[in-house]
């Protein structure tokens, strides 16, 4: 876990084991460190709850089960109950969010789906709900960064960690928007030099 401690993989620290994505993505270590630093900087620039809302919206749009499960779990652990987080995925208009939070999720979804379709009206909507320009930039950054990470995970066939199977069933099923949860952790003979990857 020394590398995990070095780069700050918080989920791996919490679980006490290597996450599936760390097992694979740590191999170009400079790239992984750069990702952790970039994502950490974006996260620090935002209110954590709004960062998680934006990231969940982007992950759903990208059909990234891994990221939807990861960030949906944070929302359920720290900010909402499981039923509310499920509603955020299935029909966020029915989840009881205020208009500012809905606008944040809508912009993140739009950035992830078709960034060229973002208009001045989308930006003005967020401003009208009290977000400053730097906060709006952070929402766009969170969604754009999620495109990089989610697409990399899916391109490499990395399944969500088996531990996500223990989530509330209704929430878990809503958050599985793409690849299925892994039946078990990725096999590892010698982390850092030799990983057996199943891309099926």
C-alpha positions as CSV (number, residue, x, y, z in Angstrom):
1,X,0.0,0.0,0.0
2,X,3.0,2.3,0.0
3,X,2.2,3.6,-3.5
4,X,-1.4,4.2,-2.5
5,X,-0.3,6.2,0.5
6,X,2.1,8.2,-1.8
7,X,-0.5,9.2,-4.4
8,X,-3.4,9.6,-2.0
9,X,-5.9,6.9,-3.3
10,X,-8.5,7.6,-0.6
11,X,-10.8,4.7,-1.4
12,X,-7.9,2.2,-1.3
13,X,-6.9,3.6,2.1
14,X,-10.4,3.2,3.3
15,X,-10.8,-0.4,2.1
16,X,-7.3,-1.4,3.2
17,X,-6.8,-3.1,-0.2
18,X,-5.9,-2.0,-3.7
19,X,-8.9,-0.9,-5.8
20,X,-9.3,-2.4,-9.2
21,X,-8.4,0.9,-10.9
22,X,-5.3,1.4,-8.8
23,X,-4.1,-2.1,-9.7
24,X,-4.1,-1.2,-13.4
25,X,-3.7,2.5,-13.7
26,X,-0.7,2.8,-11.4
27,X,1.5,1.3,-14.1
28,X,2.3,4.5,-15.8
29,X,3.0,5.9,-12.4
30,X,3.6,9.5,-13.5
31,X,0.3,9.5,-15.3
32,X,-1.5,8.2,-12.2
33,X,0.1,10.7,-10.0
34,X,-0.8,13.5,-12.4
35,X,-4.4,12.3,-12.4
36,X,-4.6,12.2,-8.6
37,X,-3.1,15.7,-8.4
38,X,-5.5,17.1,-11.1
39,X,-8.6,15.5,-9.6
40,X,-7.6,16.6,-6.1
41,X,-7.1,20.2,-7.2
42,X,-10.5,20.2,-8.9
43,X,-12.1,18.7,-5.8
44,X,-10.5,21.2,-3.5
45,X,-11.9,24.1,-5.7
46,X,-15.5,23.0,-5.0
47,X,-17.9,22.4,-2.2
48,X,-17.6,18.6,-1.7
49,X,-21.3,17.8,-2.0
50,X,-21.5,19.8,-5.3
51,X,-18.4,18.1,-6.6
52,X,-20.0,14.7,-5.9
53,X,-23.3,15.8,-7.5
54,X,-21.5,17.0,-10.7
55,X,-19.3,13.9,-10.9
56,X,-22.3,11.6,-10.4
57,X,-24.2,13.3,-13.2
58,X,-21.2,13.1,-15.5
59,X,-20.6,9.4,-14.6
60,X,-24.2,8.5,-15.4
61,X,-24.0,10.3,-18.8
62,X,-20.8,8.4,-19.6
63,X,-22.3,5.1,-18.5
64,X,-19.5,4.6,-16.0
65,X,-20.6,2.2,-13.4
66,X,-17.3,2.4,-11.5
67,X,-17.5,6.2,-11.1
68,X,-21.3,6.3,-10.5
69,X,-20.9,3.7,-7.7
70,X,-17.9,5.5,-6.2
71,X,-19.5,8.9,-6.1
72,X,-23.0,7.7,-5.4
73,X,-21.5,5.9,-2.4
74,X,-19.9,9.1,-1.1
75,X,-23.2,11.0,-1.5
76,X,-25.1,8.2,0.4
77,X,-22.5,8.0,3.1
78,X,-22.0,11.7,3.7
79,X,-24.9,13.8,2.4
80,X,-28.2,11.9,1.6
81,X,-29.9,8.6,2.3
82,X,-29.8,5.8,-0.2
83,X,-33.3,6.5,-1.6
84,X,-32.4,10.1,-2.4
85,X,-29.2,9.1,-4.1
86,X,-31.1,6.6,-6.2
87,X,-33.5,9.3,-7.1
88,X,-30.6,11.5,-8.2
89,X,-29.7,8.8,-10.7
90,X,-33.2,7.8,-11.9
91,X,-35.0,11.2,-11.8
92,X,-33.0,14.0,-10.1
93,X,-35.9,16.4,-10.5
94,X,-37.7,14.2,-7.9
95,X,-34.8,14.1,-5.5
96,X,-35.6,17.3,-3.6
97,X,-32.5,19.2,-4.8
98,X,-32.6,23.0,-4.9
99,X,-32.5,24.7,-8.3
100,X,-28.8,25.5,-8.0
101,X,-27.8,21.9,-7.5
102,X,-30.0,20.8,-10.3
103,X,-28.3,23.3,-12.6
104,X,-24.9,22.0,-11.5
105,X,-25.9,18.4,-12.4
106,X,-27.5,19.5,-15.7
107,X,-24.3,21.3,-16.7
108,X,-22.1,18.4,-15.7
109,X,-24.2,16.0,-17.7
110,X,-24.2,18.3,-20.7
111,X,-20.4,18.7,-20.6
112,X,-19.9,14.9,-20.4
113,X,-22.4,14.3,-23.2
114,X,-21.8,17.1,-25.7
115,X,-19.6,19.9,-24.4
116,X,-20.0,21.8,-27.7
117,X,-23.7,22.1,-26.9
118,X,-23.1,24.2,-23.8
119,X,-24.5,27.7,-24.3
120,X,-24.4,31.0,-22.5
121,X,-27.9,30.2,-21.2
122,X,-26.4,27.2,-19.3
123,X,-23.8,29.5,-17.7
124,X,-26.3,32.2,-17.0
125,X,-28.7,29.7,-15.3
126,X,-25.9,28.9,-12.8
127,X,-25.1,32.5,-12.2
128,X,-28.8,33.2,-11.6
129,X,-28.7,30.7,-8.8
130,X,-25.7,32.4,-7.1
131,X,-22.7,30.5,-8.5
132,X,-19.7,32.6,-9.1
133,X,-17.7,32.2,-12.4
134,X,-14.9,30.2,-10.6
135,X,-17.5,27.8,-9.3
136,X,-19.0,27.3,-12.8
137,X,-15.5,26.6,-14.1
138,X,-15.0,24.0,-11.4
139,X,-18.2,22.2,-12.4
140,X,-17.0,22.1,-16.0
141,X,-13.6,20.8,-14.9
142,X,-15.1,18.1,-12.7
143,X,-17.2,16.8,-15.6
144,X,-14.4,17.0,-18.2
145,X,-12.0,15.3,-15.8
146,X,-14.5,12.5,-15.3
147,X,-14.6,11.9,-19.1
148,X,-10.9,11.1,-19.0
149,X,-11.1,8.8,-16.0
150,X,-14.3,7.0,-16.8
151,X,-13.4,6.4,-20.4
152,X,-10.0,5.1,-19.4
153,X,-11.5,2.6,-16.9
154,X,-14.0,1.3,-19.5
155,X,-11.4,1.2,-22.3
156,X,-9.3,-1.1,-20.1
157,X,-12.2,-3.2,-19.0
158,X,-11.8,-2.3,-15.4
159,X,-14.9,-3.5,-13.4
160,X,-16.2,-1.8,-10.3
161,X,-14.8,-3.2,-7.1
162,X,-16.7,-6.3,-5.7
163,X,-17.2,-4.4,-2.5
164,X,-19.9,-2.3,-4.2
165,X,-22.1,-5.4,-4.2
166,X,-22.9,-4.7,-0.5
167,X,-24.6,-1.4,-1.2
168,X,-28.4,-1.0,-0.7
169,X,-29.8,-3.1,-3.6
170,X,-32.0,-0.4,-5.1
171,X,-29.2,2.1,-5.0
172,X,-26.6,-0.3,-6.3
173,X,-28.8,-1.3,-9.2
174,X,-29.4,2.3,-10.1
175,X,-25.7,3.1,-10.1
176,X,-24.8,0.2,-12.3
177,X,-25.2,2.2,-15.5
178,X,-22.6,0.3,-17.6
179,X,-20.2,-2.5,-16.7
180,X,-21.3,-4.9,-14.0
181,X,-19.6,-5.0,-10.6
182,X,-16.7,-7.4,-10.5
183,X,-17.3,-10.8,-8.9
184,X,-14.0,-10.6,-7.2
185,X,-10.9,-8.4,-7.2
186,X,-8.6,-8.4,-10.2
187,X,-5.9,-11.0,-9.9
188,X,-2.5,-9.8,-8.9
189,X,0.8,-11.7,-8.8
190,X,3.1,-8.9,-8.0
191,X,1.6,-5.4,-7.9
192,X,3.8,-2.9,-9.7
193,X,5.3,-5.3,-12.2
194,X,2.8,-8.0,-13.3
195,X,-0.9,-7.6,-13.4
196,X,-3.3,-10.2,-15.0
197,X,-6.0,-8.2,-16.8
198,X,-9.2,-9.7,-18.1
199,X,-10.7,-7.3,-20.7
200,X,-13.6,-9.6,-21.6
